Amino acid sequence: MGKNRSMGRLMPEDFDLALIQPSGQEVLEALTQGTDAAWLILPQVPFVDAGKDGEADVVALHADFGAV
């Protein structure tokens, strides 16, 4: 993998990694570096299920492959 390879896009682009645990930082860095620019990497995604608040640590989105 060369340095010119595009990387997954962290959204928001100015997300402060210092806001999350070091293990979460490692996961986000691995996802952005291990995917290409077609992937959107979204940390801390809030949701509501059955009236209860929740949060997904990370969601990866791709137009062709869907959500992970």
Buried (B, 14 or more C-beta within 10 A) or exposed (E): EEEEEEBBBBBEEEBEBEEBEEEBBEBBBEBBEEBEEEBBBBBEBEEEEEEEEEEEEBBBBBEEEEEE
